[in-house]
């Protein structure tokens, strides 16, 4: 079943966690470890699995209506005033058409019996069995959809954390370069070969980079907190993610398969058709078997004829129920359900067409991002080379500080463009996997 996806990996992960977890140290988590952890601890997924189990129990409950029911009934009545009956006087030789009120019975009446009822044919019960079975399938699909959504969210958060980590690494590298430049300028200033404004410009740039690094670090911690929340682990637990170095995308195409959204609409349509069939069959007669066996007791508590006597009673029978007319309520319900079936079919076609459109857009976006990645990677290499050459020229006195700052800004822009291209590619690829139904596949 769906709940057993990656179950072996989950068990292995739990064993490794129990054996090797060290709370005082920050552990490096791979994307797959984050996903496997979420499959165990994510509360939304646990709720979906519980809902699936509830649906299964409802299906079993519907089946249970076909099992015979046995009840024990007991009843005691004391008549302070015995009920009256009218007896014809002709029964005792009197004239016809005249009656006399008479009290029958004794004050104490006791009944105890064992009663059995069993539905032989009931269209509503069989319809409920069929509908709850489809309802169970719906909940299984809902679990799969929730699982895919968790895959999607975890992957997005993990990629964002990697990008922010890479941004922070770029900023640290640029800080090192600028600090070296500042040291060189300060030496030149002491030798009256550089101006104070040149030193101030570099200091300002260092301050800006330091501030950007603090902002990126704060965003990184926020993304990690969101990642831990989605995984279902404690926010106090320190974790780290794998670094994203140079990213080389795979030229991989995904074969489109039916997604949970499409299968959900198909199953919902089947459920509506089943409910419509049940409404139509509710006009059919139902047949049930019933029977009882017990005892009836009569008692009298006045002298001189006090007694309490019990007599056995038992019977069995068949009951046929046929609905003749209920004020056209059933017909109105049938008309409503027919419209719901039509809407469901339209919704199914709408989702299919929308998914196809989104798949084409995601493929186009991924292709553009792949091309942008190749371009921005070469731009980083070129920017780094230009920056290093400008630094050498500046040391030799053939380039000024503005040239160095321009080269530094060009390098940082190339780095940012590269990270933006990586983000666009990863998100487009993840979206394409989700839309084509391959997000659970490696």
Rosetta blueprint (number, residue, H / E / L):
1 X L
2 X H
3 X H
4 X H
5 X L
6 X L
7 X H
8 X H
9 X H
10 X H
11 X H
12 X H
13 X H
14 X H
15 X H
16 X H
17 X H
18 X H
19 X H
20 X H
21 X L
22 X L
23 X L
24 X L
25 X L
26 X L
27 X E
28 X E
29 X E
30 X L
31 X H
32 X H
33 X H
34 X H
35 X H
36 X H
37 X H
38 X H
39 X H
40 X H
41 X H
42 X L
43 X H
44 X H
45 X H
46 X H
47 X H
48 X H
49 X H
50 X H
51 X H
52 X H
53 X H
54 X H
55 X H
56 X H
57 X H
58 X H
59 X H
60 X H
61 X H
62 X H
63 X H
64 X H
65 X L
66 X L
67 X L
68 X L
69 X E
70 X E
71 X E
72 X E
73 X E
74 X E
75 X E
76 X E
77 X E
78 X E
79 X L
80 X L
81 X L
82 X L
83 X L
84 X E
85 X E
86 X E
87 X E
88 X E
89 X H
90 X H
91 X H
92 X H
93 X L
94 X L
95 X L
96 X L
97 X L
98 X L
99 X E
100 X E
101 X E
102 X E
103 X E
104 X L
105 X L
106 X L
107 X L
108 X E
109 X E
110 X E
111 X E
112 X E
113 X E
114 X E
115 X E
116 X E
117 X E
118 X E
119 X E
120 X E
121 X E
122 X L
123 X H
124 X H
125 X H
126 X H
127 X H
128 X H
129 X H
130 X H
131 X H
132 X H
133 X H
134 X H
135 X H
136 X H
137 X H
138 X H
139 X H
140 X H
141 X H
142 X H
143 X H
144 X H
145 X H
146 X H
147 X H
148 X H
149 X H
150 X H
151 X H
152 X H
153 X H
154 X H
155 X H
156 X H
157 X H
158 X H
159 X H
160 X H
161 X H
162 X H
163 X H
164 X H
165 X H
166 X H
167 X H
168 X H
169 X H
170 X H
171 X H
172 X H
173 X H
174 X H
175 X H
176 X H
177 X H
178 X H
179 X H
180 X H
181 X H
182 X H
183 X H
184 X H
185 X H
186 X H
187 X H
188 X H
189 X H
190 X H
191 X L
192 X L
193 X L
194 X L
195 X L
196 X H
197 X H
198 X H
199 X H
200 X H
201 X H
202 X H
203 X H
204 X H
205 X H
206 X H
207 X H
208 X H
209 X H
210 X H
211 X H
212 X H
213 X H
214 X H
215 X H
216 X H
217 X H
218 X H
219 X H
220 X H
221 X H
222 X H
223 X H
224 X H
225 X H
226 X H
227 X H
228 X H
229 X H
230 X H
231 X H
232 X L
233 X L
234 X L
235 X L
236 X L
237 X L
238 X L
239 X E
240 X E
241 X E
242 X L
243 X L
244 X L
245 X L
246 X L
247 X L
248 X L
249 X L
250 X L
251 X L
252 X L
253 X L
254 X L
255 X L
256 X L
257 X L
258 X L
259 X L
260 X H
261 X H
262 X H
263 X H
264 X H
265 X H
266 X H
267 X H
268 X H
269 X H
270 X H
271 X H
272 X H
273 X H
274 X H
275 X H
276 X H
277 X H
278 X H
279 X H
280 X H
281 X H
282 X L
283 X L
284 X L
285 X L
286 X E
287 X E
288 X E
289 X E
290 X E
291 X E
292 X E
293 X E
294 X E
295 X E
296 X E
297 X E
298 X E
299 X E
300 X E
301 X L
302 X L
303 X L
304 X L
305 X L
306 X L
307 X E
308 X E
309 X E
310 X E
311 X E
312 X E
313 X E
314 X E
315 X E
316 X E
317 X E
318 X E
319 X E
320 X E
321 X E
322 X L
323 X L
324 X L
325 X L
326 X L
327 X L
328 X L
329 X H
330 X H
331 X H
332 X H
333 X H
334 X H
335 X H
336 X H
337 X H
338 X H
339 X H
340 X H
341 X H
342 X H
343 X H
344 X H
345 X H
346 X H
347 X H
348 X H
349 X H
350 X H
351 X H
352 X H
353 X H
354 X H
355 X H
356 X H
357 X H
358 X H
359 X H
360 X H
361 X H
362 X H
363 X H
364 X H
365 X H
366 X H
367 X H
368 X H
369 X H
370 X H
371 X H
372 X H
373 X H
374 X H
375 X H
376 X H
377 X H
378 X H
379 X H
380 X H
381 X H
382 X H
383 X H
384 X H
385 X H
386 X H
387 X H
388 X H
389 X H
390 X H
391 X H
392 X H
393 X H
394 X H
395 X H
396 X L
397 X L
398 X L
399 X L
400 X L
401 X H
402 X H
403 X H
404 X H
405 X H
406 X H
407 X H
408 X H
409 X H
410 X H
411 X H
412 X H
413 X H
414 X H
415 X H
416 X H
417 X H
418 X H
419 X H
420 X H
421 X H
422 X H
423 X H
424 X H
425 X H
426 X H
427 X H
428 X H
429 X H
430 X H
431 X H
432 X H
433 X H
434 X H
435 X H
436 X L
437 X L
438 X L
439 X L
440 X L
441 X L
442 X L
